[in-house]
Amino acid sequence: MATIEQLKQDLHIDANLMGKPLKFATTWGIFSPRDIDSGTDLLLRYLDIKEDEIALDIGCGYGPIGLTIAANAPKGEVHMVDKDFVAVEYANKNAELNHLNNAKAYLSNGLSNVPKEIQFTTVISNIPAKVGKEMLSIMLHDIHAQMAPGGQLVVVTINGLRDYMKRNFNEVFGNYKKVKQGKDYTISRCIKE
């Protein structure tokens, strides 16, 4: 049985994501602290990224998605946001750990603190099942407003939210594509036309 002092130590994950070896420090109390969750893993296996991507990772946690994008977009920049200050702290710590100077994390509820002048080419999120339809509506409209023409929004959700995402992507963006459906998760994508 671990002591309280041992439980307070950082946990460490070594992962190979989109062909890049990455290291993550995590801690109890943030999402999936022991390993890369299966939704994130599925999403990263089907994600297309350009080397100069201007990306936004919403609900970044300790940074597995945003930092994988940063590692694969050396000429780009990645903004990672979360409403949990501990997650933001760890995402920034992990950006340093992996020498990814093109990624930074900061506190934001959805896009509330994201600089309004940035036009993103990719917005990505592992959407929590309990995000709530009001927050999701706000986020989709805010994402649409800050997305460059031709930009992509790619999300992974539990399968139970698949039809909801399809309806809302079509409503806000006018298009929807199911990229991949796994046992528990679905990857959905839309483009700003």
N, C-alpha and C positions, 0 to 999 in steps of 0.2 A: 504494500500500500504506500503510495507516494505521500510525502509530508507536505504541509502547506507551503513551505519554502520551495520545495521541488515543483509544486504546481504553479508557483509564481514565476518560474523561469520561462523564458521564451521557448516555444516549440520551433522546430526547423523542418522545412520541406525542401527537398531537391527534386526538381521536375524538369522534364524535357517537353517544352510546349512549342508547337509549330517549328520544330527543329532546333530550338534554342535551349541550352541548359540554363536554368534559372534557379536561384535560391530564394527562399522566403522565410522570414522570421514571422511567427504568429503567436497568438496568446489566447487563452481561454476567454470566452465572451464575445469573440468576433466569429463571423460565419465560417464554418468548415475549417477549424484551426489545425486539424491533424493531416489533412491532405486536400488536394485539388478536388472539389466536388464534381460529381459526374455531369451536371448541367454545364459547368464551365468547360470541362474537358470536351464534351460533345460540341459546344459552340466553337471552341478553338480549332477543332478538327475540320470544320466546314467554313472557316472565315477566310475571305480574300482581303489582303492588305497590300497597299502600294507603299513603296519606300518613302514617299513624302506625305503620307497620310496625316491629316489634322483630325485627331480623334478625341472623342469624349467617352469615358467609361463612367456610367452612372451607377452608384451603389457599388463602388470599387472594392470594398472590403480591404484586405491587406494587399491587393493589387495584382492578382494573377492575370486577369484579362488585359488591363491597361499596360502592364509591364511587358507582357508578351507582344502586344502591338508595338510598343516602344522599341523592343529588341528587333522587330521585323520592319520597322520604319525609321531607319537611322537618320533620314533627312526630314522626318516629320516631327510633330509634337503631339504629346498625349496629355490631356487634362483628365484627372481622375477625381471624382467627387463622391462624397459619402456624408450622411448626416450624423455619423458616429465618429467622434473625435479620436477614439482609439484606433479605428480602422484607418483614418487619415494619417495618423502618426506612423502606423506600421507600413502603409503604402509608400510613404516618403522614405522610411528607413529601408524598405526593400528596393526602391529606386536607387538609393545610394549603394546598397549591398551589391547590386548588379551593374553598377556604373552606367546607369541610364539617365543621362543629364537632360534628355528630351522628354521626360515625364515628371509631372508634379501633381500632388494630391492636395485638395483643400476641402473645407467644410462647405456643404451646400445641400439644401433641401430641394431635390430635383435640380433644376438649372438656376435657382434663385440667386446664387453668387457667381455664376459663370459670366465672364466678361461678355457683354452683349454684342460687341463688334466682331467676335470670332465666328466664322462660318466653317462648320465642321464638314469633313468629307465622309467620316464614319462616326456614327454614334452607336454605342453598344451597351447592353445591360443584361445581367443575369437577374431578371426581375423577380423579387420575392413574391411568393404566393399571396402574402397578406398586405400588399402595397395599397390596395383600395382603389376603387374605380375613379374616385375624384382626383387623387394624386396622379393616377395614370393618365387621365384626360389632360390635366395641367401639363404633365411632362411631354406628352405627344405633341401638343400644340406649341410648347416652348421649343422642342426639338425641331419641329418643322420650320419655325421662325429662324433658327440658328443653323440650318443646314444649307450647305452649298448646293446649287443645282446639280443633279446627278449623284448627290451624296446618298449613302446607304444608312439605314437604321437596321441593326441586327440584334435580335433579342433571343434569349432562351427562357422558356417558362415551363412550368409543369404542364403536362398534357391537358389538364382540366381547364387551362386558360387559353388553349389554342383558338377556339372559335371566337372568344372575346377579342383576342389580338387581331384576328382576321377582320372582324367587323370594324374595329377601331382604326387599324392601318388603312383599310379601304375608305373609311370616313374622312380621316385627316390627310392621308397621302394619295388616295385614289388608286392604290395598288397594294398587293399582298402576295408573297410567295412563301410557301412552306418549303424551307431548305432541306430539313431532315427531321424525321420523327423517330425518337428512340423509345425504349420501354417506358420511361418516365417523363421525358422532356421533349419539347418541340422547339426547333429553331425557326424563327419567323424573320422575314426580311421585307423591307419596302424601300423604294427609291424616291427621292424628291425630284419630280419631273419639272 
